[in-house]
Amino acid sequence: MSYNASLTSPAQFGVAKIGTGLTAANGVISASQGLLNYGFFTDGTQTNPVASAVNLVTLNAAGPTNGISVVGGTAITVANAGTYTKMFTLTVAKTSGGTSDISFWLRYNGVDVAGSRQDLELTNTLALIFASGNFTLNMAAGSNIQMCWSSADTTVALTALPASVAPIRPTGSSAKITLTRIS
């Protein structure tokens, strides 16, 4: 099936109605905002200088973003209200013996989010372990989330991966967080 005329326009909606954030030109529908809000943020090694203190994951490098930014190095801030899903991967290292715990959780506008905590038990000297997870929440326009972590062991850190050879491999970030608007 083919069409010789545009399927839709801002004035006449045939097959599709053009709403806020959408445009139609020559039958092609494009979106400039709304559900296309996303952000990918990373950072390097992050230490645990004070035992049992709350550490905020820093995010100093941005990948692709649209309508989401990092404010103050830690607060992932959204321009538009909606339901967002956050996915994260953290690379954890421990350089001392014994058993230690590390906790990760989410803050929304500076308040800890109930049900968002994950814990890992780290045993002996642990070169690297990856922690990952996701959380979905409603966010108001201009609001923010922060990723928190804590350990009683000051030898626990979020660790970036160096470039390697044999075979050649790229660097890896200690923290990777993706936030995507899903509705």
MDTraj code that builds the backbone (N, CA, C; nanometers):
import mdtraj as md
import numpy as np

residues = "MET SER TYR ASN ALA SER LEU THR SER PRO ALA GLN PHE GLY VAL ALA LYS ILE GLY THR GLY LEU THR ALA ALA ASN GLY VAL ILE SER ALA SER GLN GLY LEU LEU ASN TYR GLY PHE PHE THR ASP GLY THR GLN THR ASN PRO VAL ALA SER ALA VAL ASN LEU VAL THR LEU ASN ALA ALA GLY PRO THR ASN GLY ILE SER VAL VAL GLY GLY THR ALA ILE THR VAL ALA ASN ALA GLY THR TYR THR LYS MET PHE THR LEU THR VAL ALA LYS THR SER GLY GLY THR SER ASP ILE SER PHE TRP LEU ARG TYR ASN GLY VAL ASP VAL ALA GLY SER ARG GLN ASP LEU GLU LEU THR ASN THR LEU ALA LEU ILE PHE ALA SER GLY ASN PHE THR LEU ASN MET ALA ALA GLY SER ASN ILE GLN MET CYS TRP SER SER ALA ASP THR THR VAL ALA LEU THR ALA LEU PRO ALA SER VAL ALA PRO ILE ARG PRO THR GLY SER SER ALA LYS ILE THR LEU THR ARG ILE SER".split()
xyz = np.array([
    [0.0842, -0.1159, 0.0000],
    [0.0000, 0.0000, 0.0000],
    [0.0891, 0.1227, 0.0000],
    [0.0558, 0.2207, -0.0802],
    [0.1314, 0.3451, -0.0822],
    [0.0346, 0.4627, -0.0860],
    [0.0855, 0.5773, -0.0424],
    [0.0051, 0.6991, -0.0392],
    [0.0726, 0.8042, -0.1247],
    [-0.0077, 0.8792, -0.1987],
    [0.0455, 0.9874, -0.2803],
    [0.0319, 1.1213, -0.2104],
    [-0.0390, 1.1253, -0.0986],
    [-0.0586, 1.2498, -0.0250],
    [-0.0165, 1.2283, 0.1202],
    [0.0058, 1.3386, 0.1904],
    [0.0448, 1.3313, 0.3312],
    [-0.0625, 1.2620, 0.4125],
    [-0.0222, 1.1813, 0.5100],
    [-0.1153, 1.1118, 0.5971],
    [-0.1773, 1.2059, 0.6994],
    [-0.1052, 1.3118, 0.7329],
    [-0.1510, 1.3982, 0.8400],
    [-0.0896, 1.5357, 0.8273],
    [-0.1499, 1.6311, 0.8961],
    [-0.0954, 1.7666, 0.9039],
    [-0.1429, 1.8267, 1.0349],
    [-0.0861, 1.9391, 1.0773],
    [-0.1342, 2.0013, 1.2008],
    [-0.2812, 2.0443, 1.1921],
    [-0.3310, 2.0696, 1.0735],
    [-0.4694, 2.1149, 1.0575],
    [-0.5662, 1.9994, 1.0336],
    [-0.5243, 1.8979, 0.9619],
    [-0.6108, 1.7848, 0.9300],
    [-0.5428, 1.6558, 0.9749],
    [-0.6082, 1.5880, 1.0650],
    [-0.5498, 1.4624, 1.1094],
    [-0.6279, 1.3466, 1.0503],
    [-0.5615, 1.2794, 0.9591],
    [-0.6217, 1.1642, 0.8945],
    [-0.5971, 1.0417, 0.9793],
    [-0.4855, 0.9787, 0.9632],
    [-0.4520, 0.8567, 1.0351],
    [-0.4002, 0.8878, 1.1746],
    [-0.3317, 1.0004, 1.1904],
    [-0.2737, 1.0358, 1.3193],
    [-0.3073, 1.1799, 1.3525],
    [-0.3370, 1.2045, 1.4803],
    [-0.3632, 1.3399, 1.5253],
    [-0.2339, 1.3960, 1.5838],
    [-0.1968, 1.5144, 1.5399],
    [-0.0743, 1.5775, 1.5870],
    [-0.1041, 1.6513, 1.7162],
    [-0.0316, 1.6165, 1.8220],
    [-0.0503, 1.6791, 1.9525],
    [0.0725, 1.7575, 1.9936],
    [0.0751, 1.7967, 2.1187],
    [0.1855, 1.8740, 2.1738],
    [0.3173, 1.7990, 2.1567],
    [0.4180, 1.8688, 2.1085],
    [0.5503, 1.8103, 2.0924],
    [0.5696, 1.7326, 1.9644],
    [0.4652, 1.7251, 1.8806],
    [0.4755, 1.6530, 1.7545],
    [0.4566, 1.7496, 1.6386],
    [0.5232, 1.7229, 1.5287],
    [0.5060, 1.8006, 1.4068],
    [0.4910, 1.7041, 1.2908],
    [0.4294, 1.7515, 1.1849],
    [0.4142, 1.6706, 1.0648],
    [0.4599, 1.7536, 0.9460],
    [0.5460, 1.6962, 0.8652],
    [0.5931, 1.7609, 0.7428],
    [0.6051, 1.6545, 0.6355],
    [0.5389, 1.6749, 0.5241],
    [0.5418, 1.5799, 0.4134],
    [0.5030, 1.4391, 0.4576],
    [0.4066, 1.4298, 0.5500],
    [0.3586, 1.3001, 0.5945],
    [0.4448, 1.2318, 0.6985],
    [0.5537, 1.2970, 0.7398],
    [0.6433, 1.2393, 0.8403],
    [0.6139, 1.3045, 0.9747],
    [0.5885, 1.2226, 1.0763],
    [0.5617, 1.2724, 1.2103],
    [0.6918, 1.2712, 1.2886],
    [0.7229, 1.3847, 1.3518],
    [0.8442, 1.3971, 1.4322],
    [0.8076, 1.4433, 1.5721],
    [0.8852, 1.4003, 1.6702],
    [0.8639, 1.4413, 1.8087],
    [0.9823, 1.5232, 1.8550],
    [0.9540, 1.6319, 1.9254],
    [1.0615, 1.7163, 1.9758],
    [1.0683, 1.7158, 2.1271],
    [0.9686, 1.6618, 2.1933],
    [0.9689, 1.6564, 2.3389],
    [0.8794, 1.5432, 2.3848],
    [0.8448, 1.5433, 2.5115],
    [0.7547, 1.4414, 2.5634],
    [0.8265, 1.3134, 2.5971],
    [0.7841, 1.2031, 2.5390],
    [0.8403, 1.0733, 2.5743],
    [0.9832, 1.0555, 2.5280],
    [1.0366, 1.1517, 2.4565],
    [1.1750, 1.1404, 2.4125],
    [1.2728, 1.2008, 2.5132],
    [1.2342, 1.2083, 2.6402],
    [1.3254, 1.2561, 2.7432],
    [1.4113, 1.1399, 2.7895],
    [1.5433, 1.1586, 2.7856],
    [1.6364, 1.0544, 2.8253],
    [1.7690, 1.1185, 2.8634],
    [1.8471, 1.0459, 2.9395],
    [1.9807, 1.0918, 2.9756],
    [2.0664, 0.9746, 3.0169],
    [2.1919, 0.9785, 2.9762],
    [2.2901, 0.8761, 3.0134],
    [2.4088, 0.9479, 3.0754],
    [2.4456, 0.9100, 3.1982],
    [2.5484, 0.9815, 3.2727],
    [2.6462, 0.8832, 3.3361],
    [2.7747, 0.9227, 3.3433],
    [2.8793, 0.8351, 3.3959],
    [2.9794, 0.9158, 3.4779],
    [3.0685, 0.8437, 3.5444],
    [3.1800, 0.9071, 3.6146],
    [3.2877, 0.8040, 3.6441],
    [3.4005, 0.8520, 3.6962],
    [3.5159, 0.7679, 3.7280],
    [3.5126, 0.7171, 3.8709],
    [3.6284, 0.6788, 3.9221],
    [3.6413, 0.6190, 4.0550],
    [3.5897, 0.7129, 4.1637],
    [3.5171, 0.6548, 4.2603],
    [3.4609, 0.7308, 4.3719],
    [3.4909, 0.6560, 4.5012],
    [3.5613, 0.7210, 4.5923],
    [3.6055, 0.6573, 4.7162],
    [3.5024, 0.6745, 4.8273],
    [3.5272, 0.6034, 4.9360],
    [3.4427, 0.6078, 5.0561],
    [3.5279, 0.6655, 5.1696],
    [3.5467, 0.7980, 5.1742],
    [3.6408, 0.8564, 5.2695],
    [3.6000, 0.8472, 5.4162],
    [3.4700, 0.8366, 5.4445],
    [3.4226, 0.8311, 5.5830],
    [3.3324, 0.7079, 5.5986],
    [3.3692, 0.6204, 5.6906],
    [3.2907, 0.4989, 5.7144],
    [3.1471, 0.5328, 5.7505],
    [3.0539, 0.4590, 5.6923],
    [2.9103, 0.4684, 5.7198],
    [2.8474, 0.6036, 5.6852],
    [2.9156, 0.6861, 5.6084],
    [2.8576, 0.8133, 5.5642],
    [2.7796, 0.7913, 5.4346],
    [2.6877, 0.8817, 5.4045],
    [2.6142, 0.8763, 5.2789],
    [2.6999, 0.9405, 5.1701],
    [2.7252, 0.8648, 5.0644],
    [2.7977, 0.9159, 4.9481],
    [2.6982, 0.9329, 4.8341],
    [2.7042, 1.0459, 4.7658],
    [2.6227, 1.0671, 4.6468],
    [2.7056, 1.0293, 4.5256],
    [2.6509, 0.9476, 4.4374],
    [2.7210, 0.9100, 4.3152],
    [2.7370, 1.0356, 4.2312],
    [2.8620, 1.0665, 4.1954],
    [2.8867, 1.1821, 4.1088],
    [2.8759, 1.1395, 3.9634],
    [2.8287, 1.2311, 3.8825],
    [2.8065, 1.2058, 3.7405],
    [2.8609, 1.3253, 3.6634],
    [2.9834, 1.3119, 3.6153],
    [3.0489, 1.4250, 3.5516],
    [3.0600, 1.4140, 3.4008],
    [3.0125, 1.3080, 3.3423],
    [3.0159, 1.2944, 3.1961],
    [2.8764, 1.2574, 3.1484],
    [2.8349, 1.3203, 3.0415],
    [2.7019, 1.2931, 2.9868],
    [2.7144, 1.2326, 2.8487],
    [2.6332, 1.1324, 2.8248],
    [2.6209, 1.0762, 2.6913],
    [2.5046, 1.1451, 2.6235],
    [2.4255, 1.0732, 2.5470],
    [2.3097, 1.1357, 2.4846],
    [2.2091, 1.1823, 2.5902],
    [2.1562, 1.3028, 2.5736],
    [2.0550, 1.3553, 2.6648],
    [1.9513, 1.4368, 2.5888],
    [1.8314, 1.4403, 2.6418],
    [1.7257, 1.5262, 2.5893],
    [1.6248, 1.5492, 2.7013],
    [1.6210, 1.6704, 2.7545],
    [1.5259, 1.7045, 2.8593],
    [1.5655, 1.6569, 2.9968],
    [1.6848, 1.6012, 3.0121],
    [1.7361, 1.5545, 3.1409],
    [1.8815, 1.6005, 3.1518],
    [1.9184, 1.6526, 3.2690],
    [2.0553, 1.7011, 3.2884],
    [2.0999, 1.6706, 3.4306],
    [2.2299, 1.6877, 3.4559],
    [2.2836, 1.6712, 3.5909],
    [2.3135, 1.8101, 3.6458],
    [2.2626, 1.8386, 3.7661],
    [2.2848, 1.9654, 3.8331],
    [2.3730, 1.9402, 3.9550],
    [2.4790, 2.0182, 3.9696],
    [2.5662, 2.0051, 4.0862],
    [2.6463, 1.8770, 4.0912],
    [2.6572, 1.8061, 3.9797],
    [2.7377, 1.6849, 3.9737],
    [2.6717, 1.5597, 4.0282],
    [2.5521, 1.5727, 4.0927],
    [2.4881, 1.4546, 4.1515],
    [2.3386, 1.4438, 4.1238],
    [2.2708, 1.5536, 4.0958],
    [2.1241, 1.5538, 4.0853],
    [2.0801, 1.5439, 3.9393],
    [2.0227, 1.4291, 3.9028],
    [1.9701, 1.4092, 3.7680],
    [1.8329, 1.4763, 3.7652],
    [1.8223, 1.5830, 3.6869],
    [1.7059, 1.6714, 3.6889],
    [1.6276, 1.6612, 3.5588],
    [1.4941, 1.6516, 3.5707],
    [1.4091, 1.6375, 3.4527],
    [1.3394, 1.7689, 3.4214],
    [1.3252, 1.7991, 3.2931],
    [1.2564, 1.9209, 3.2499],
    [1.1060, 1.9012, 3.2444],
    [1.0601, 1.7788, 3.2205],
    [0.9180, 1.7517, 3.1998],
    [0.8657, 1.6499, 3.3006],
    [0.7429, 1.6712, 3.3451],
    [0.6782, 1.5761, 3.4353],
    [0.6479, 1.4467, 3.3613],
    [0.6493, 1.3355, 3.4345],
    [0.6147, 1.2072, 3.3745],
    [0.6608, 1.0922, 3.4601],
    [0.6426, 0.9724, 3.4083],
    [0.6929, 0.8512, 3.4727],
    [0.8262, 0.8180, 3.4089],
    [0.9272, 0.8006, 3.4916],
    [1.0631, 0.7748, 3.4448],
    [1.1129, 0.6422, 3.5001],
    [1.1975, 0.5763, 3.4243],
    [1.2639, 0.4568, 3.4744],
    [1.4141, 0.4839, 3.4766],
    [1.4757, 0.4468, 3.5893],
    [1.6198, 0.4663, 3.6081],
    [1.6864, 0.3301, 3.6095],
    [1.7890, 0.3157, 3.5287],
    [1.8692, 0.1936, 3.5296],
    [2.0125, 0.2333, 3.5656],
    [2.0779, 0.1497, 3.6436],
    [2.2149, 0.1816, 3.6824],
    [2.3028, 0.0580, 3.6824],
    [2.4316, 0.0822, 3.6633],
    [2.5350, -0.0180, 3.6823],
    [2.6481, 0.0496, 3.7588],
    [2.6926, -0.0141, 3.8669],
    [2.8035, 0.0363, 3.9469],
    [2.9103, -0.0720, 3.9545],
    [3.0352, -0.0327, 3.9419],
    [3.1477, -0.1257, 3.9561],
    [3.2081, -0.1036, 4.0943],
    [3.2038, -0.2069, 4.1783],
    [3.2461, -0.1972, 4.3176],
    [3.3749, -0.2765, 4.3374],
    [3.4688, -0.2197, 4.4149],
    [3.5922, -0.2891, 4.4523],
    [3.6095, -0.2800, 4.6040],
    [3.6791, -0.3795, 4.6604],
    [3.7099, -0.3832, 4.8041],
    [3.8538, -0.4300, 4.8170],
    [3.9360, -0.3544, 4.8899],
    [4.0795, -0.3850, 4.8940],
    [4.1273, -0.4395, 5.0286],
    [4.0341, -0.4739, 5.1199],
    [4.0761, -0.5307, 5.2481],
    [4.0074, -0.6651, 5.2702],
    [4.0596, -0.7417, 5.3654],
    [3.9986, -0.8696, 5.3991],
    [3.8722, -0.8501, 5.4804],
    [3.8136, -0.9605, 5.5220],
    [3.6923, -0.9542, 5.6026],
    [3.5678, -0.9389, 5.5174],
    [3.4568, -0.9190, 5.5850],
    [3.3281, -0.9051, 5.5179],
    [3.2745, -0.7647, 5.5393],
    [3.2278, -0.7045, 5.4335],
    [3.1706, -0.5692, 5.4391],
    [3.0440, -0.5655, 5.3564],
    [2.9552, -0.4753, 5.3946],
    [2.8341, -0.4526, 5.3166],
    [2.8438, -0.3184, 5.2458],
    [2.7739, -0.3076, 5.1350],
    [2.7568, -0.1803, 5.0663],
    [2.6093, -0.1690, 5.0304],
    [2.5536, -0.0517, 5.0524],
    [2.4132, -0.0252, 5.0220],
    [2.4036, 0.0808, 4.9136],
    [2.3039, 0.0660, 4.8258],
    [2.2721, 0.1638, 4.7223],
    [2.1251, 0.1983, 4.7361],
    [2.0883, 0.3250, 4.7171],
    [1.9481, 0.3636, 4.7194],
    [1.9286, 0.4935, 4.6430],
    [1.8037, 0.5293, 4.6274],
    [1.7633, 0.6435, 4.5462],
    [1.7057, 0.7530, 4.6343],
    [1.7341, 0.8777, 4.5991],
    [1.6721, 0.9939, 4.6620],
    [1.5939, 1.0704, 4.5560],
    [1.4775, 1.1186, 4.5950],
    [1.3954, 1.2022, 4.5080],
    [1.3817, 1.3379, 4.5764],
    [1.4311, 1.4422, 4.5110],
    [1.4307, 1.5779, 4.5677],
    [1.4886, 1.5801, 4.7087],
    [1.5961, 1.5048, 4.7312],
    [1.6663, 1.5045, 4.8590],
    [1.6089, 1.4127, 4.9656],
    [1.5018, 1.3389, 4.9341],
    [1.4382, 1.2490, 5.0317],
    [1.4592, 1.1044, 4.9865],
    [1.5069, 1.0197, 5.0784],
    [1.5279, 0.8781, 5.0470],
    [1.3979, 0.8141, 5.0003],
    [1.4050, 0.7310, 4.8956],
    [1.2873, 0.6654, 4.8387],
    [1.2716, 0.5276, 4.9027],
    [1.1605, 0.5069, 4.9720],
    [1.1321, 0.3781, 5.0356],
    [1.1286, 0.2677, 4.9295],
    [1.1877, 0.1539, 4.9618],
    [1.1870, 0.0391, 4.8711],
    [1.2935, 0.0417, 4.7642],
    [1.3792, 0.1442, 4.7617],
    [1.4781, 0.1553, 4.6540],
    [1.6154, 0.0983, 4.6902],
    [1.6361, 0.0565, 4.8144],
    [1.7690, 0.0113, 4.8588],
    [1.8017, -0.1294, 4.8111],
    [1.9282, -0.1453, 4.7729],
    [1.9861, -0.2759, 4.7439],
    [2.1146, -0.2875, 4.8255],
    [2.1429, -0.4060, 4.8787],
    [2.2646, -0.4313, 4.9552],
    [2.3447, -0.5421, 4.8901],
    [2.4758, -0.5304, 4.9011],
    [2.5675, -0.6367, 4.8601],
    [2.6571, -0.6701, 4.9776],
    [2.6865, -0.7984, 4.9957],
    [2.7835, -0.8401, 5.0954],
    [2.9123, -0.8725, 5.0215],
    [3.0188, -0.8034, 5.0590],
    [3.1493, -0.8195, 4.9936],
    [3.2396, -0.8990, 5.0872],
    [3.2978, -1.0077, 5.0384],
    [3.3797, -1.0955, 5.1209],
    [3.5247, -1.0915, 5.0759],
    [3.6151, -1.0746, 5.1749],
    [3.7597, -1.0711, 5.1530],
    [3.7979, -0.9621, 5.0534],
    [3.9191, -0.9685, 5.0027],
    [3.9621, -0.8714, 4.9036],
    [3.8918, -0.9060, 4.7737],
    [3.8180, -0.8124, 4.7227],
    [3.7345, -0.8346, 4.6058],
    [3.7784, -0.7391, 4.4968],
    [3.8323, -0.7939, 4.3896],
    [3.8828, -0.7085, 4.2818],
    [3.7713, -0.6228, 4.2235],
    [3.6657, -0.6837, 4.1746],
    [3.5552, -0.6087, 4.1144],
    [3.4267, -0.6895, 4.1211],
    [3.3182, -0.6192, 4.1396],
    [3.1859, -0.6793, 4.1279],
    [3.0935, -0.5720, 4.0701],
    [2.9990, -0.6148, 3.9899],
    [2.9056, -0.5210, 3.9290],
    [2.7718, -0.5290, 4.0003],
    [2.7144, -0.4148, 4.0290],
    [2.5800, -0.4066, 4.0846],
    [2.4944, -0.3328, 3.9833],
    [2.3748, -0.3827, 3.9624],
    [2.2855, -0.3135, 3.8693],
    [2.1428, -0.3242, 3.9196],
    [2.0597, -0.2361, 3.8707],
    [1.9201, -0.2391, 3.9104],
    [1.8425, -0.1319, 3.8374],
    [1.7147, -0.1273, 3.8660],
    [1.6300, -0.0248, 3.8063],
    [1.5222, 0.0156, 3.9054],
    [1.4631, 0.1298, 3.8803],
    [1.3548, 0.1802, 3.9634],
    [1.2707, 0.2728, 3.8770],
    [1.1393, 0.2639, 3.8899],
    [1.0485, 0.3482, 3.8127],
    [0.9711, 0.4364, 3.9091],
    [0.9605, 0.5662, 3.8769],
    [0.8894, 0.6585, 3.9638],
    [0.8322, 0.7749, 3.8846],
    [0.7295, 0.8368, 3.9414],
    [0.6716, 0.9570, 3.8837],
    [0.7550, 1.0764, 3.9280],
    [0.7836, 1.1658, 3.8342],
    [0.8650, 1.2835, 3.8639],
    [0.7948, 1.4089, 3.8135],
    [0.7981, 1.5136, 3.8948],
    [0.7433, 1.6426, 3.8555],
    [0.8466, 1.7176, 3.7713],
    [0.8014, 1.8094, 3.6890],
    [0.8936, 1.8927, 3.6110],
    [0.9857, 1.9678, 3.7066],
    [1.1155, 1.9667, 3.6780],
    [1.2138, 2.0354, 3.7609],
    [1.2630, 1.9557, 3.8803],
    [1.2094, 1.8356, 3.9017],
    [1.2522, 1.7537, 4.0149],
    [1.3790, 1.6763, 3.9794],
    [1.4392, 1.6112, 4.0810],
    [1.5636, 1.5386, 4.0566],
    [1.5712, 1.4119, 4.1390],
    [1.6587, 1.3224, 4.0932],
    [1.6942, 1.2026, 4.1689],
    [1.8446, 1.2011, 4.1897],
    [1.8866, 1.1353, 4.2965],
    [2.0279, 1.1131, 4.3244],
    [2.0464, 0.9672, 4.3631],
    [2.1582, 0.9107, 4.3241],
    [2.1942, 0.7739, 4.3620],
    [2.2878, 0.7850, 4.4816],
    [2.2538, 0.7165, 4.5914],
    [2.3341, 0.7197, 4.7136],
    [2.3990, 0.5840, 4.7370],
    [2.5110, 0.5846, 4.8095],
    [2.5721, 0.4592, 4.8510],
    [2.6450, 0.4798, 4.9823],
    [2.6647, 0.3695, 5.0563],
    [2.7312, 0.3772, 5.1851],
    [2.7909, 0.2419, 5.2205],
    [2.9033, 0.2464, 5.2917],
    [2.9662, 0.1262, 5.3459],
    [3.0423, 0.1640, 5.4723],
    [3.0443, 0.0736, 5.5682],
    [3.1228, 0.0950, 5.6897],
    [3.2711, 0.0744, 5.6649],
    [3.3068, 0.0191, 5.5496],
    [3.4451, -0.0129, 5.5130],
    [3.4992, 0.0946, 5.4185],
    [3.6012, 0.1669, 5.4621],
    [3.6580, 0.2740, 5.3781],
    [3.7439, 0.2210, 5.2634],
    [3.7642, 0.0887, 5.2560],
    [3.8376, 0.0336, 5.1414],
    [3.7434, -0.0058, 5.0277],
    [3.6132, 0.0149, 5.0473],
    [3.5150, -0.0090, 4.9418],
    [3.5054, 0.1173, 4.8570],
    [3.5028, 0.0999, 4.7263],
    [3.4952, 0.2147, 4.6351],
    [3.4188, 0.1768, 4.5093],
    [3.3664, 0.2781, 4.4422],
    [3.3157, 0.2610, 4.3060],
    [3.4364, 0.2846, 4.2171],
    [3.4709, 0.1866, 4.1345],
    [3.5992, 0.1883, 4.0642],
    [3.5829, 0.1886, 3.9134],
    [3.6485, 0.2839, 3.8499],
    [3.6508, 0.2886, 3.7030],
    [3.7494, 0.1843, 3.6518],
    [3.7253, 0.1349, 3.5325],
    [3.8134, 0.0346, 3.4720],
    [3.9104, 0.1027, 3.3757],
    [4.0394, 0.0718, 3.3871],
    [4.1364, 0.1304, 3.2942],
    [4.1316, 0.0595, 3.1588],
    [4.1837, 0.1245, 3.0578],
    [4.1984, 0.0582, 2.9277],
    [4.2940, -0.0594, 2.9455],
    [4.2748, -0.1637, 2.8677],
    [4.3572, -0.2835, 2.8801],
    [4.4034, -0.3308, 2.7430],
    [4.5040, -0.4187, 2.7460],
    [4.5562, -0.4772, 2.6225],
    [4.5488, -0.6292, 2.6306],
    [4.5643, -0.6944, 2.5172],
    [4.5680, -0.8404, 2.5032],
    [4.4397, -0.9075, 2.5486],
    [4.3279, -0.8855, 2.4884],
    [4.3045, -0.7970, 2.3750],
    [4.2825, -0.6520, 2.4205],
    [4.2903, -0.5610, 2.3274],
    [4.2684, -0.4200, 2.3564],
    [4.1226, -0.4015, 2.3964],
    [4.1023, -0.3340, 2.5128],
    [3.9681, -0.3068, 2.5641],
    [3.9613, -0.1622, 2.6104],
    [3.8456, -0.0980, 2.5969],
    [3.8341, 0.0425, 2.6374],
    [3.8192, 0.0572, 2.7881],
    [3.8207, 0.1804, 2.8350],
    [3.7959, 0.2100, 2.9760],
    [3.6504, 0.1809, 3.0103],
    [3.6205, 0.1768, 3.1380],
    [3.4828, 0.1591, 3.1849],
    [3.4568, 0.2515, 3.3019],
    [3.3401, 0.3074, 3.3101],
    [3.3047, 0.4004, 3.4175],
    [3.2688, 0.3252, 3.5455],
    [3.2862, 0.3906, 3.6591],
    [3.2469, 0.3293, 3.7867],
    [3.0961, 0.3327, 3.8048],
    [3.0330, 0.4344, 3.7489],
    [2.8873, 0.4502, 3.7608],
    [2.8305, 0.4840, 3.6246],
    [2.7226, 0.4158, 3.5889],
    [2.6488, 0.4437, 3.4649],
    [2.5016, 0.4474, 3.5011],
    [2.4380, 0.5606, 3.4749],
    [2.2961, 0.5749, 3.5067],
    [2.2229, 0.6259, 3.3832],
    [2.1147, 0.5576, 3.3498],
    [2.0268, 0.5987, 3.2404],
    [1.8902, 0.6298, 3.2984],
    [1.8363, 0.7462, 3.2645],
    [1.7016, 0.7834, 3.3052],
    [1.6217, 0.8091, 3.1784],
    [1.5060, 0.7435, 3.1678],
    [1.4231, 0.7521, 3.0469],
    [1.2783, 0.7760, 3.0848],
    [1.2155, 0.8720, 3.0182],
    [1.0723, 0.8963, 3.0410],
    [0.9934, 0.7908, 2.9645],
    [0.9029, 0.7213, 3.0357],
    [0.8263, 0.6149, 2.9710],
    [0.6783, 0.6504, 2.9569],
    [0.6322, 0.7566, 3.0229],
    [0.4950, 0.8047, 2.9997],
    [0.4783, 0.9427, 3.0580],
])
top = md.Topology()
chain = top.add_chain()
for i, resn in enumerate(residues, 1):
    res = top.add_residue(resn, chain, resSeq=i)
    for name in ("N", "CA", "C"):
        top.add_atom(name, md.element.get_by_symbol(name[0]), res)
traj = md.Trajectory(xyz[None], top)
